[in-house]
Amino acid sequence: MSRTPRTPVSQDSPISQDSHISEDPISEGPQTSQTPQAPRTPQSSQPPLKIGVLIGSVRPGRFADKVSQWFVSEIGRRDDMETHVIDLSEPALAGELKLTLEQAAGVGDAPTLAERIGGLDGFVVVTPEYNHGYPASLKLAIDYVYREWRAKPVGFVSYGGMAGGQRAVEQLRQVFAELHAVTLRDTVSFHMAWEQFDDEGRPHDQDGTAKAAAVLLDQLAWWGLTLREGRAARPYDS
């Protein structure tokens, strides 16, 4: 029996949030809540926000490449942001975090993870859901850094099976709250992710995914600019 792809579901709709992340076999497709969009950041003399896209999976053959490449292309449509990809499978980062036993070439010349996080204005974490949780590699990377996360916004793009990675996201919210980071309410999630992209890495529902990404990025722009100005006016030292 074929399934009709569903449009994004609002967390304010009659479907409850618990239902939204349940093992519902028809809860597929990119999802985001449909609250009013934050206003787009107007063009100004402000320098672009430096946004880190943190890829949490390091598994061989990971699906993260398709999801992250699509999302980076969505950021590339904007003129108020510049993208800085932080891929935990990079040899330098894998060596620094001891994610592999292999000796990484040139690790000593590469910026540390803390230096890279410290130089950014906001983040989007791309995470799968493994056994109702997020990858150990992602937890290690988050905990490896401390002060550099503070007073910065964090958004999420998740993917997985029936739940679309939402359970991983809810756990990550607790972690980032402890680090004094601000997590965004709206997320982008791909249910049964391997069915949502073509062989070239393009989402089948390009309009729906673009709208979902715009909601997330508009909120990230507002929080990123607001918190950057706040840190400059009064350094966050809580």
N, C-alpha and C positions, 0 to 999 in steps of 0.2 A: 504494500500500500504506500503510495507516494505521499510526501508531506508538503504542505504549502508553507514556504518560508514566512516567518512572522516578522512584522515590523517591530522596531524597538519598543519595549514595554516600559511604561512609567512606573516608578516606585509609588506614585500617588494615585495610580489606577486602582480599580477594584481588586486586582491581583496583589496580594500582600507581599512584602519583602521576603518573608519566609518562603512563600510559593515561588518567588522570583529566583531563589537560589536552590531550590529543591531538585530532587532527582526526577523532574518532570520531563518525560521524553519529548514533549513538543516545545519545550523552551529552548529554541535554537535561534541562531542569528545574532548579529551585533546588538547589544542592549545598552541603553542608557536611560536614565530618568528624564522626563520631559518637563522639568521646571523651566521657567522663563530664562532665556539665555542671558548671561552676563554681557554687558555692552562690550563691543570690540574696542580694543585699545586704539585710540586715534593716532594718526601719524603725528609725530612731534620731534623735538630735538633730542628726546630721550634715546640713549643707545639701546639696541635690541637686548632683550632678556637672553641671558645665556642659560639654555635649558639642557639639562643632562637627561639622556634616555638610557636608563640603566637596564641592561638585559640580564635577567637573573638566572637563566638556565645555562648550564655548561655541558649538557648531555650531547654526545655525538648524535648527529642526525636530528637535532632539536627542531621543533616547529617555530621556535622564537624568531628565526631569521625572517620568515615570511611576515609575521606580525609586526616585528620591529621595523623592517624596511618599509612596509606600508605606512606605519605611523610617522616615521621620519619624513616620508614624502609629503604627508599632510602638514607637518610643521613647515616644510619648505615652501608651502603656498603663502606663508605669512611674511610680512616685513617687520614684525615687531619681536621676532624671536630668531635666535640662531641655535643650531643643534650641535650638541657635543655627545657623541655616543660613548657610553662606558660599557663595554662588553666584557663580562667577567671571564670569558674564555680567551681573551687576549693573553699572549704569553707573558707579558710583563705583569699583568694583574694576577694571573694564575700563579706566577712565581711568588709574588709578594704575599698573596693570601694562602700559599701552600696548598693550592687546589690540585696540584699535580706534582709528581715526584721528578719529572723531567726538568733539567736545568734550562731556564729560559734565557735566550741570548739577549744581551743589551738591557737587562732589567735595571742595572745600576744607573743607566742614563735616562730612564723613563720617569715621568712625574709619578709621585706616589698617589694612591687612591685618595688620601686625605687632601692632598694639594689639588687634585682634580675636583673633588666635591666642594672644597672651600672656594674655588673660583667661580662657582655657578650660582645662578639666581633661583633656580627651581628645578624640579625633577619630574620625570614620568617613569615609573617602574613598569617594565614589561615582565609579567610573571605567569608561568603556568600554575596549575594546581596538581600536585602530586599527593595522592592519598589524603585528600582533604586538607592539604597544607601547601606551603610554598617551599621552594628548594633550599636545601641546607647551604648551598653556595651563596644564595642571596642573604640569608641570615648572617653568615660569616662576614660578608662584605659590609652590611649595615652596621654590625657591631664593631667592625674594625675602625670605624670613624665615629667621632662623637660631636665635638663642638661645631664642626663644619656643617652639620645638618640643621642647626638651630635657626628658628625664625625664618624658615624657607618653606615654600609650598611643595607638596608632593601629590602627584596624580597617579592613576593606575590604569594600565591596559592589561587585561587578563584574558586567558584562554584555557580551554580544557574540554571536558566532556559535557555532561548534562548541566552542570552548575556553572560552566563558563569561567571557572577560576575565581568565582566570587567568594568562596570560603577562604581562599588564600588572601584575598584583598582584606577581608574583615580582620584577619589575624595581623596583617601588616599595619593596619591602622593603629592597633594597640602598641606596636613596637615604635612607630614613628611618633606617637603621642609622648612616649617616654623620652624621646630625643628632642622634644620641644619643636618638632616640625608640625606644619599645618597640612592635614590631608584634605583633599577636595572631595566633596560629597559625590559628584557624578563621576562615573567610570565608564570605560568602554570594555565590554566583555564579549567574547566569541564562544558561543555554545557549540559543541561538536565542531571545533575549530577547523579540523582537516576537511570538513565539508563546505567551508565558507570561502575558500580561496581557490583560484584556478592555478594551473601549472606555472603561470608566470608570476604568481604571488599577488594577483589582484583580487580583491574581494568580489564575490559574485554580486552583492548588493552594494554597488559603489556609492550610490546616492545616500543610502541609509548609514553606511559607515562614515562617509564624509561629514554628515550632519552630527553623528555621535562624537566624532573627533573634534568638531568645531565647538560643541558645548564644553567639552573638557578643556580645550585650549583657550577659549575665551575666559573661563574661570581662572585658569593658570596665569593668563596675562594679567588679570586684575590683581590677584594675590601676589604674583611675582613683582609687579611694579610697586604695589603698596608696601610690601615687606622690604623691598630693596631701599625704598625711600626712608622707611622707618629705621632700618639698621644704620643708614647713613646719618640720620638725625640724632639717633640715640642708640648706641650699640647695645645689642641684646646680651645681657650678662647675668641672666637668672640662674 
